[in-house]
Amino acid sequence: MISMVEFFRNLPRKKCSKCGNDIVEKADCYVNLCDNCDHPAL
Ligand SMILES: [Zn+2]
């Protein structure tokens, strides 16, 4: 059995498709943009 923590830890670190910054895990993880590039104002 693998714990949920280990499962998420084994996931590859996501990178923003725009600026290449690491993406902080959030609910809408299908978005490949960091918080900066995902801002509606941009
Ligand atoms: Zn970005």
mmCIF file of the protein (N, C-alpha, C, O) and its ligand, coordinates in Angstrom:
data_MODEL
# 
_entry.id   MODEL 
# 
loop_
_entity.id 
_entity.type 
_entity.pdbx_number_of_molecules 
1 polymer     1 
2 non-polymer 1 
# 
_entity_poly.entity_id                      1 
_entity_poly.type                           'polypeptide(L)' 
_entity_poly.nstd_linkage                   no 
_entity_poly.nstd_monomer                   no 
_entity_poly.pdbx_seq_one_letter_code       MISMVEFFRNLPRKKCSKCGNDIVEKADCYVNLCDNCDHPAL 
_entity_poly.pdbx_seq_one_letter_code_can   MISMVEFFRNLPRKKCSKCGNDIVEKADCYVNLCDNCDHPAL 
_entity_poly.pdbx_strand_id                 A 
# 
loop_
_entity_poly_seq.entity_id 
_entity_poly_seq.num 
_entity_poly_seq.mon_id 
_entity_poly_seq.hetero 
1 1  MET n 
1 2  ILE n 
1 3  SER n 
1 4  MET n 
1 5  VAL n 
1 6  GLU n 
1 7  PHE n 
1 8  PHE n 
1 9  ARG n 
1 10 ASN n 
1 11 LEU n 
1 12 PRO n 
1 13 ARG n 
1 14 LYS n 
1 15 LYS n 
1 16 CYS n 
1 17 SER n 
1 18 LYS n 
1 19 CYS n 
1 20 GLY n 
1 21 ASN n 
1 22 ASP n 
1 23 ILE n 
1 24 VAL n 
1 25 GLU n 
1 26 LYS n 
1 27 ALA n 
1 28 ASP n 
1 29 CYS n 
1 30 TYR n 
1 31 VAL n 
1 32 ASN n 
1 33 LEU n 
1 34 CYS n 
1 35 ASP n 
1 36 ASN n 
1 37 CYS n 
1 38 ASP n 
1 39 HIS n 
1 40 PRO n 
1 41 ALA n 
1 42 LEU n 
# 
loop_
_struct_asym.id 
_struct_asym.entity_id 
A 1 
B 2 
# 
loop_
_chem_comp.id 
_chem_comp.type 
_chem_comp.mon_nstd_flag 
ALA 'L-peptide linking' y 
ARG 'L-peptide linking' y 
ASN 'L-peptide linking' y 
ASP 'L-peptide linking' y 
CYS 'L-peptide linking' y 
GLU 'L-peptide linking' y 
GLY 'peptide linking'   y 
HIS 'L-peptide linking' y 
ILE 'L-peptide linking' y 
LEU 'L-peptide linking' y 
LYS 'L-peptide linking' y 
MET 'L-peptide linking' y 
PHE 'L-peptide linking' y 
PRO 'L-peptide linking' y 
SER 'L-peptide linking' y 
TYR 'L-peptide linking' y 
VAL 'L-peptide linking' y 
ZN  non-polymer         . 
# 
_pdbx_entity_nonpoly.entity_id   2 
_pdbx_entity_nonpoly.name        ? 
_pdbx_entity_nonpoly.comp_id     ZN 
# 
_pdbx_nonpoly_scheme.asym_id         B 
_pdbx_nonpoly_scheme.entity_id       2 
_pdbx_nonpoly_scheme.mon_id          ZN 
_pdbx_nonpoly_scheme.ndb_seq_num     1 
_pdbx_nonpoly_scheme.pdb_seq_num     101 
_pdbx_nonpoly_scheme.auth_seq_num    101 
_pdbx_nonpoly_scheme.pdb_mon_id      ZN 
_pdbx_nonpoly_scheme.auth_mon_id     ZN 
_pdbx_nonpoly_scheme.pdb_strand_id   A 
_pdbx_nonpoly_scheme.pdb_ins_code    . 
# 
loop_
_atom_site.group_PDB 
_atom_site.id 
_atom_site.type_symbol 
_atom_site.label_atom_id 
_atom_site.label_alt_id 
_atom_site.label_comp_id 
_atom_site.label_asym_id 
_atom_site.label_entity_id 
_atom_site.label_seq_id 
_atom_site.pdbx_PDB_ins_code 
_atom_site.Cartn_x 
_atom_site.Cartn_y 
_atom_site.Cartn_z 
_atom_site.occupancy 
_atom_site.B_iso_or_equiv 
_atom_site.pdbx_formal_charge 
_atom_site.auth_seq_id 
_atom_site.auth_comp_id 
_atom_site.auth_asym_id 
_atom_site.auth_atom_id 
_atom_site.pdbx_PDB_model_num 
ATOM   1   N  N  . MET A 1 1  ? 0.849  -1.212 0.000   1.00 0.00 ? 1   MET A N  1 
ATOM   2   C  CA . MET A 1 1  ? 0.000  0.000  0.000   1.00 0.00 ? 1   MET A CA 1 
ATOM   3   C  C  . MET A 1 1  ? 0.874  1.248  0.000   1.00 0.00 ? 1   MET A C  1 
ATOM   4   O  O  . MET A 1 1  ? 1.863  1.329  0.727   1.00 0.00 ? 1   MET A O  1 
ATOM   5   N  N  . ILE A 1 2  ? 0.500  2.200  -0.811  1.00 0.00 ? 2   ILE A N  1 
ATOM   6   C  CA . ILE A 1 2  ? 1.222  3.466  -0.858  1.00 0.00 ? 2   ILE A CA 1 
ATOM   7   C  C  . ILE A 1 2  ? 0.299  4.566  -0.324  1.00 0.00 ? 2   ILE A C  1 
ATOM   8   O  O  . ILE A 1 2  ? -0.863 4.679  -0.714  1.00 0.00 ? 2   ILE A O  1 
ATOM   9   N  N  . SER A 1 3  ? 0.846  5.348  0.557   1.00 0.00 ? 3   SER A N  1 
ATOM   10  C  CA . SER A 1 3  ? 0.025  6.389  1.182   1.00 0.00 ? 3   SER A CA 1 
ATOM   11  C  C  . SER A 1 3  ? -0.242 7.524  0.201   1.00 0.00 ? 3   SER A C  1 
ATOM   12  O  O  . SER A 1 3  ? 0.467  7.673  -0.794  1.00 0.00 ? 3   SER A O  1 
ATOM   13  N  N  . MET A 1 4  ? -1.242 8.302  0.477   1.00 0.00 ? 4   MET A N  1 
ATOM   14  C  CA . MET A 1 4  ? -1.567 9.426  -0.396  1.00 0.00 ? 4   MET A CA 1 
ATOM   15  C  C  . MET A 1 4  ? -0.418 10.420 -0.447  1.00 0.00 ? 4   MET A C  1 
ATOM   16  O  O  . MET A 1 4  ? -0.149 11.020 -1.488  1.00 0.00 ? 4   MET A O  1 
ATOM   17  N  N  . VAL A 1 5  ? 0.248  10.587 0.667   1.00 0.00 ? 5   VAL A N  1 
ATOM   18  C  CA . VAL A 1 5  ? 1.370  11.524 0.716   1.00 0.00 ? 5   VAL A CA 1 
ATOM   19  C  C  . VAL A 1 5  ? 2.472  11.064 -0.225  1.00 0.00 ? 5   VAL A C  1 
ATOM   20  O  O  . VAL A 1 5  ? 3.023  11.861 -0.984  1.00 0.00 ? 5   VAL A O  1 
ATOM   21  N  N  . GLU A 1 6  ? 2.789  9.781  -0.173  1.00 0.00 ? 6   GLU A N  1 
ATOM   22  C  CA . GLU A 1 6  ? 3.831  9.265  -1.052  1.00 0.00 ? 6   GLU A CA 1 
ATOM   23  C  C  . GLU A 1 6  ? 3.394  9.365  -2.512  1.00 0.00 ? 6   GLU A C  1 
ATOM   24  O  O  . GLU A 1 6  ? 4.207  9.648  -3.391  1.00 0.00 ? 6   GLU A O  1 
ATOM   25  N  N  . PHE A 1 7  ? 2.114  9.133  -2.762  1.00 0.00 ? 7   PHE A N  1 
ATOM   26  C  CA . PHE A 1 7  ? 1.603  9.188  -4.125  1.00 0.00 ? 7   PHE A CA 1 
ATOM   27  C  C  . PHE A 1 7  ? 1.832  10.566 -4.724  1.00 0.00 ? 7   PHE A C  1 
ATOM   28  O  O  . PHE A 1 7  ? 2.341  10.685 -5.838  1.00 0.00 ? 7   PHE A O  1 
ATOM   29  N  N  . PHE A 1 8  ? 1.457  11.604 -3.989  1.00 0.00 ? 8   PHE A N  1 
ATOM   30  C  CA . PHE A 1 8  ? 1.619  12.957 -4.514  1.00 0.00 ? 8   PHE A CA 1 
ATOM   31  C  C  . PHE A 1 8  ? 3.076  13.353 -4.560  1.00 0.00 ? 8   PHE A C  1 
ATOM   32  O  O  . PHE A 1 8  ? 3.492  14.133 -5.416  1.00 0.00 ? 8   PHE A O  1 
ATOM   33  N  N  . ARG A 1 9  ? 3.858  12.808 -3.628  1.00 0.00 ? 9   ARG A N  1 
ATOM   34  C  CA . ARG A 1 9  ? 5.281  13.160 -3.598  1.00 0.00 ? 9   ARG A CA 1 
ATOM   35  C  C  . ARG A 1 9  ? 5.987  12.593 -4.817  1.00 0.00 ? 9   ARG A C  1 
ATOM   36  O  O  . ARG A 1 9  ? 6.969  13.162 -5.293  1.00 0.00 ? 9   ARG A O  1 
ATOM   37  N  N  . ASN A 1 10 ? 5.486  11.473 -5.321  1.00 0.00 ? 10  ASN A N  1 
ATOM   38  C  CA . ASN A 1 10 ? 6.121  10.842 -6.473  1.00 0.00 ? 10  ASN A CA 1 
ATOM   39  C  C  . ASN A 1 10 ? 5.717  11.497 -7.793  1.00 0.00 ? 10  ASN A C  1 
ATOM   40  O  O  . ASN A 1 10 ? 6.325  11.231 -8.830  1.00 0.00 ? 10  ASN A O  1 
ATOM   41  N  N  . LEU A 1 11 ? 4.708  12.340 -7.756  1.00 0.00 ? 11  LEU A N  1 
ATOM   42  C  CA . LEU A 1 11 ? 4.297  13.026 -8.974  1.00 0.00 ? 11  LEU A CA 1 
ATOM   43  C  C  . LEU A 1 11 ? 5.392  13.995 -9.406  1.00 0.00 ? 11  LEU A C  1 
ATOM   44  O  O  . LEU A 1 11 ? 6.027  14.634 -8.568  1.00 0.00 ? 11  LEU A O  1 
ATOM   45  N  N  . PRO A 1 12 ? 5.611  14.104 -10.715 1.00 0.00 ? 12  PRO A N  1 
ATOM   46  C  CA . PRO A 1 12 ? 6.612  15.040 -11.218 1.00 0.00 ? 12  PRO A CA 1 
ATOM   47  C  C  . PRO A 1 12 ? 6.240  16.472 -10.886 1.00 0.00 ? 12  PRO A C  1 
ATOM   48  O  O  . PRO A 1 12 ? 5.073  16.859 -10.935 1.00 0.00 ? 12  PRO A O  1 
ATOM   49  N  N  . ARG A 1 13 ? 7.251  17.246 -10.549 1.00 0.00 ? 13  ARG A N  1 
ATOM   50  C  CA . ARG A 1 13 ? 7.012  18.643 -10.220 1.00 0.00 ? 13  ARG A CA 1 
ATOM   51  C  C  . ARG A 1 13 ? 6.565  19.386 -11.463 1.00 0.00 ? 13  ARG A C  1 
ATOM   52  O  O  . ARG A 1 13 ? 7.238  19.352 -12.493 1.00 0.00 ? 13  ARG A O  1 
ATOM   53  N  N  . LYS A 1 14 ? 5.444  20.047 -11.364 1.00 0.00 ? 14  LYS A N  1 
ATOM   54  C  CA . LYS A 1 14 ? 4.908  20.746 -12.530 1.00 0.00 ? 14  LYS A CA 1 
ATOM   55  C  C  . LYS A 1 14 ? 5.641  22.057 -12.766 1.00 0.00 ? 14  LYS A C  1 
ATOM   56  O  O  . LYS A 1 14 ? 6.069  22.739 -11.835 1.00 0.00 ? 14  LYS A O  1 
ATOM   57  N  N  . LYS A 1 15 ? 5.768  22.382 -14.038 1.00 0.00 ? 15  LYS A N  1 
ATOM   58  C  CA . LYS A 1 15 ? 6.394  23.645 -14.422 1.00 0.00 ? 15  LYS A CA 1 
ATOM   59  C  C  . LYS A 1 15 ? 5.397  24.478 -15.208 1.00 0.00 ? 15  LYS A C  1 
ATOM   60  O  O  . LYS A 1 15 ? 4.614  23.955 -16.000 1.00 0.00 ? 15  LYS A O  1 
ATOM   61  N  N  . CYS A 1 16 ? 5.441  25.775 -14.976 1.00 0.00 ? 16  CYS A N  1 
ATOM   62  C  CA . CYS A 1 16 ? 4.572  26.672 -15.715 1.00 0.00 ? 16  CYS A CA 1 
ATOM   63  C  C  . CYS A 1 16 ? 4.949  26.626 -17.197 1.00 0.00 ? 16  CYS A C  1 
ATOM   64  O  O  . CYS A 1 16 ? 6.124  26.706 -17.557 1.00 0.00 ? 16  CYS A O  1 
ATOM   65  N  N  . SER A 1 17 ? 3.929  26.495 -18.046 1.00 0.00 ? 17  SER A N  1 
ATOM   66  C  CA . SER A 1 17 ? 4.188  26.406 -19.486 1.00 0.00 ? 17  SER A CA 1 
ATOM   67  C  C  . SER A 1 17 ? 4.596  27.750 -20.063 1.00 0.00 ? 17  SER A C  1 
ATOM   68  O  O  . SER A 1 17 ? 5.062  27.825 -21.200 1.00 0.00 ? 17  SER A O  1 
ATOM   69  N  N  . LYS A 1 18 ? 4.423  28.806 -19.288 1.00 0.00 ? 18  LYS A N  1 
ATOM   70  C  CA . LYS A 1 18 ? 4.781  30.144 -19.774 1.00 0.00 ? 18  LYS A CA 1 
ATOM   71  C  C  . LYS A 1 18 ? 6.168  30.565 -19.308 1.00 0.00 ? 18  LYS A C  1 
ATOM   72  O  O  . LYS A 1 18 ? 7.042  30.876 -20.116 1.00 0.00 ? 18  LYS A O  1 
ATOM   73  N  N  . CYS A 1 19 ? 6.355  30.569 -17.980 1.00 0.00 ? 19  CYS A N  1 
ATOM   74  C  CA . CYS A 1 19 ? 7.592  31.123 -17.441 1.00 0.00 ? 19  CYS A CA 1 
ATOM   75  C  C  . CYS A 1 19 ? 8.524  30.038 -16.901 1.00 0.00 ? 19  CYS A C  1 
ATOM   76  O  O  . CYS A 1 19 ? 9.691  30.313 -16.622 1.00 0.00 ? 19  CYS A O  1 
ATOM   77  N  N  . GLY A 1 20 ? 8.024  28.810 -16.752 1.00 0.00 ? 20  GLY A N  1 
ATOM   78  C  CA . GLY A 1 20 ? 8.880  27.725 -16.305 1.00 0.00 ? 20  GLY A CA 1 
ATOM   79  C  C  . GLY A 1 20 ? 9.041  27.637 -14.802 1.00 0.00 ? 20  GLY A C  1 
ATOM   80  O  O  . GLY A 1 20 ? 9.811  26.811 -14.314 1.00 0.00 ? 20  GLY A O  1 
ATOM   81  N  N  . ASN A 1 21 ? 8.341  28.461 -14.068 1.00 0.00 ? 21  ASN A N  1 
ATOM   82  C  CA . ASN A 1 21 ? 8.407  28.395 -12.610 1.00 0.00 ? 21  ASN A CA 1 
ATOM   83  C  C  . ASN A 1 21 ? 7.703  27.147 -12.100 1.00 0.00 ? 21  ASN A C  1 
ATOM   84  O  O  . ASN A 1 21 ? 6.817  26.607 -12.762 1.00 0.00 ? 21  ASN A O  1 
ATOM   85  N  N  . ASP A 1 22 ? 8.099  26.700 -10.930 1.00 0.00 ? 22  ASP A N  1 
ATOM   86  C  CA . ASP A 1 22 ? 7.410  25.583 -10.310 1.00 0.00 ? 22  ASP A CA 1 
ATOM   87  C  C  . ASP A 1 22 ? 5.981  25.991 -9.983  1.00 0.00 ? 22  ASP A C  1 
ATOM   88  O  O  . ASP A 1 22 ? 5.724  27.102 -9.520  1.00 0.00 ? 22  ASP A O  1 
ATOM   89  N  N  . ILE A 1 23 ? 5.059  25.070 -10.235 1.00 0.00 ? 23  ILE A N  1 
ATOM   90  C  CA . ILE A 1 23 ? 3.655  25.344 -9.959  1.00 0.00 ? 23  ILE A CA 1 
ATOM   91  C  C  . ILE A 1 23 ? 3.302  24.787 -8.592  1.00 0.00 ? 23  ILE A C  1 
ATOM   92  O  O  . ILE A 1 23 ? 3.535  23.613 -8.306  1.00 0.00 ? 23  ILE A O  1 
ATOM   93  N  N  . VAL A 1 24 ? 2.744  25.633 -7.764  1.00 0.00 ? 24  VAL A N  1 
ATOM   94  C  CA . VAL A 1 24 ? 2.284  25.198 -6.454  1.00 0.00 ? 24  VAL A CA 1 
ATOM   95  C  C  . VAL A 1 24 ? 1.019  24.365 -6.635  1.00 0.00 ? 24  VAL A C  1 
ATOM   96  O  O  . VAL A 1 24 ? 0.084  24.753 -7.335  1.00 0.00 ? 24  VAL A O  1 
ATOM   97  N  N  . GLU A 1 25 ? 1.024  23.216 -5.985  1.00 0.00 ? 25  GLU A N  1 
ATOM   98  C  CA . GLU A 1 25 ? -0.127 22.335 -6.121  1.00 0.00 ? 25  GLU A CA 1 
ATOM   99  C  C  . GLU A 1 25 ? -1.401 23.027 -5.691  1.00 0.00 ? 25  GLU A C  1 
ATOM   100 O  O  . GLU A 1 25 ? -1.472 23.648 -4.630  1.00 0.00 ? 25  GLU A O  1 
ATOM   101 N  N  . LYS A 1 26 ? -2.403 22.906 -6.537  1.00 0.00 ? 26  LYS A N  1 
ATOM   102 C  CA . LYS A 1 26 ? -3.700 23.483 -6.195  1.00 0.00 ? 26  LYS A CA 1 
ATOM   103 C  C  . LYS A 1 26 ? -4.801 22.593 -6.744  1.00 0.00 ? 26  LYS A C  1 
ATOM   104 O  O  . LYS A 1 26 ? -4.537 21.603 -7.427  1.00 0.00 ? 26  LYS A O  1 
ATOM   105 N  N  . ALA A 1 27 ? -6.024 22.954 -6.440  1.00 0.00 ? 27  ALA A N  1 
ATOM   106 C  CA . ALA A 1 27 ? -7.148 22.090 -6.794  1.00 0.00 ? 27  ALA A CA 1 
ATOM   107 C  C  . ALA A 1 27 ? -7.217 21.875 -8.303  1.00 0.00 ? 27  ALA A C  1 
ATOM   108 O  O  . ALA A 1 27 ? -7.359 20.746 -8.771  1.00 0.00 ? 27  ALA A O  1 
ATOM   109 N  N  . ASP A 1 28 ? -7.117 22.965 -9.057  1.00 0.00 ? 28  ASP A N  1 
ATOM   110 C  CA . ASP A 1 28 ? -7.222 22.834 -10.512 1.00 0.00 ? 28  ASP A CA 1 
ATOM   111 C  C  . ASP A 1 28 ? -5.855 22.518 -11.091 1.00 0.00 ? 28  ASP A C  1 
ATOM   112 O  O  . ASP A 1 28 ? -5.247 23.344 -11.771 1.00 0.00 ? 28  ASP A O  1 
ATOM   113 N  N  . CYS A 1 29 ? -5.379 21.309 -10.812 1.00 0.00 ? 29  CYS A N  1 
ATOM   114 C  CA . CYS A 1 29 ? -4.012 20.941 -11.148 1.00 0.00 ? 29  CYS A CA 1 
ATOM   115 C  C  . CYS A 1 29 ? -3.849 20.675 -12.634 1.00 0.00 ? 29  CYS A C  1 
ATOM   116 O  O  . CYS A 1 29 ? -2.736 20.415 -13.091 1.00 0.00 ? 29  CYS A O  1 
ATOM   117 N  N  . TYR A 1 30 ? -4.936 20.733 -13.401 1.00 0.00 ? 30  TYR A N  1 
ATOM   118 C  CA . TYR A 1 30 ? -4.816 20.507 -14.839 1.00 0.00 ? 30  TYR A CA 1 
ATOM   119 C  C  . TYR A 1 30 ? -4.271 21.728 -15.549 1.00 0.00 ? 30  TYR A C  1 
ATOM   120 O  O  . TYR A 1 30 ? -3.882 21.662 -16.715 1.00 0.00 ? 30  TYR A O  1 
ATOM   121 N  N  . VAL A 1 31 ? -4.245 22.863 -14.825 1.00 0.00 ? 31  VAL A N  1 
ATOM   122 C  CA . VAL A 1 31 ? -3.723 24.095 -15.407 1.00 0.00 ? 31  VAL A CA 1 
ATOM   123 C  C  . VAL A 1 31 ? -2.198 24.084 -15.323 1.00 0.00 ? 31  VAL A C  1 
ATOM   124 O  O  . VAL A 1 31 ? -1.629 23.915 -14.244 1.00 0.00 ? 31  VAL A O  1 
ATOM   125 N  N  . ASN A 1 32 ? -1.551 24.263 -16.455 1.00 0.00 ? 32  ASN A N  1 
ATOM   126 C  CA . ASN A 1 32 ? -0.094 24.248 -16.478 1.00 0.00 ? 32  ASN A CA 1 
ATOM   127 C  C  . ASN A 1 32 ? 0.479  25.653 -16.394 1.00 0.00 ? 32  ASN A C  1 
ATOM   128 O  O  . ASN A 1 32 ? 1.479  25.966 -17.040 1.00 0.00 ? 32  ASN A O  1 
ATOM   129 N  N  . LEU A 1 33 ? -0.160 26.496 -15.596 1.00 0.00 ? 33  LEU A N  1 
ATOM   130 C  CA . LEU A 1 33 ? 0.327  27.854 -15.422 1.00 0.00 ? 33  LEU A CA 1 
ATOM   131 C  C  . LEU A 1 33 ? 0.532  28.126 -13.935 1.00 0.00 ? 33  LEU A C  1 
ATOM   132 O  O  . LEU A 1 33 ? -0.230 27.649 -13.094 1.00 0.00 ? 33  LEU A O  1 
ATOM   133 N  N  . CYS A 1 34 ? 1.567  28.895 -13.626 1.00 0.00 ? 34  CYS A N  1 
ATOM   134 C  CA . CYS A 1 34 ? 1.786  29.259 -12.238 1.00 0.00 ? 34  CYS A CA 1 
ATOM   135 C  C  . CYS A 1 34 ? 0.802  30.347 -11.832 1.00 0.00 ? 34  CYS A C  1 
ATOM   136 O  O  . CYS A 1 34 ? 0.035  30.841 -12.659 1.00 0.00 ? 34  CYS A O  1 
ATOM   137 N  N  . ASP A 1 35 ? 0.825  30.708 -10.591 1.00 0.00 ? 35  ASP A N  1 
ATOM   138 C  CA . ASP A 1 35 ? -0.136 31.695 -10.097 1.00 0.00 ? 35  ASP A CA 1 
ATOM   139 C  C  . ASP A 1 35 ? 0.024  33.019 -10.829 1.00 0.00 ? 35  ASP A C  1 
ATOM   140 O  O  . ASP A 1 35 ? -0.963 33.715 -11.069 1.00 0.00 ? 35  ASP A O  1 
ATOM   141 N  N  . ASN A 1 36 ? 1.247  33.375 -11.185 1.00 0.00 ? 36  ASN A N  1 
ATOM   142 C  CA . ASN A 1 36 ? 1.484  34.632 -11.869 1.00 0.00 ? 36  ASN A CA 1 
ATOM   143 C  C  . ASN A 1 36 ? 0.866  34.630 -13.270 1.00 0.00 ? 36  ASN A C  1 
ATOM   144 O  O  . ASN A 1 36 ? 0.143  35.557 -13.633 1.00 0.00 ? 36  ASN A O  1 
ATOM   145 N  N  . CYS A 1 37 ? 1.149  33.598 -14.043 1.00 0.00 ? 37  CYS A N  1 
ATOM   146 C  CA . CYS A 1 37 ? 0.683  33.540 -15.431 1.00 0.00 ? 37  CYS A CA 1 
ATOM   147 C  C  . CYS A 1 37 ? -0.803 33.191 -15.495 1.00 0.00 ? 37  CYS A C  1 
ATOM   148 O  O  . CYS A 1 37 ? -1.460 33.452 -16.503 1.00 0.00 ? 37  CYS A O  1 
ATOM   149 N  N  . ASP A 1 38 ? -1.326 32.608 -14.436 1.00 0.00 ? 38  ASP A N  1 
ATOM   150 C  CA . ASP A 1 38 ? -2.727 32.203 -14.438 1.00 0.00 ? 38  ASP A CA 1 
ATOM   151 C  C  . ASP A 1 38 ? -3.621 33.352 -14.018 1.00 0.00 ? 38  ASP A C  1 
ATOM   152 O  O  . ASP A 1 38 ? -4.837 33.190 -13.920 1.00 0.00 ? 38  ASP A O  1 
ATOM   153 N  N  . HIS A 1 39 ? -3.036 34.501 -13.771 1.00 0.00 ? 39  HIS A N  1 
ATOM   154 C  CA . HIS A 1 39 ? -3.829 35.640 -13.324 1.00 0.00 ? 39  HIS A CA 1 
ATOM   155 C  C  . HIS A 1 39 ? -4.715 36.152 -14.453 1.00 0.00 ? 39  HIS A C  1 
ATOM   156 O  O  . HIS A 1 39 ? -4.226 36.386 -15.558 1.00 0.00 ? 39  HIS A O  1 
ATOM   157 N  N  . PRO A 1 40 ? -6.002 36.330 -14.197 1.00 0.00 ? 40  PRO A N  1 
ATOM   158 C  CA . PRO A 1 40 ? -6.961 36.794 -15.225 1.00 0.00 ? 40  PRO A CA 1 
ATOM   159 C  C  . PRO A 1 40 ? -6.577 38.146 -15.801 1.00 0.00 ? 40  PRO A C  1 
ATOM   160 O  O  . PRO A 1 40 ? -6.872 38.429 -16.963 1.00 0.00 ? 40  PRO A O  1 
ATOM   161 N  N  . ALA A 1 41 ? -5.918 38.990 -14.999 1.00 0.00 ? 41  ALA A N  1 
ATOM   162 C  CA . ALA A 1 41 ? -5.579 40.335 -15.443 1.00 0.00 ? 41  ALA A CA 1 
ATOM   163 C  C  . ALA A 1 41 ? -4.565 40.308 -16.576 1.00 0.00 ? 41  ALA A C  1 
ATOM   164 O  O  . ALA A 1 41 ? -4.452 41.273 -17.332 1.00 0.00 ? 41  ALA A O  1 
ATOM   165 N  N  . LEU A 1 42 ? -3.831 39.215 -16.699 1.00 0.00 ? 42  LEU A N  1 
ATOM   166 C  CA . LEU A 1 42 ? -2.844 39.118 -17.772 1.00 0.00 ? 42  LEU A CA 1 
ATOM   167 C  C  . LEU A 1 42 ? -3.525 38.675 -19.064 1.00 0.00 ? 42  LEU A C  1 
ATOM   168 O  O  . LEU A 1 42 ? -2.865 38.532 -20.093 1.00 0.00 ? 42  LEU A O  1 
HETATM 169 ZN ZN . ZN  B 2 .  ? 4.299  31.262 -14.996 1.00 0.00 2 101 ZN  A ZN 1 
# 
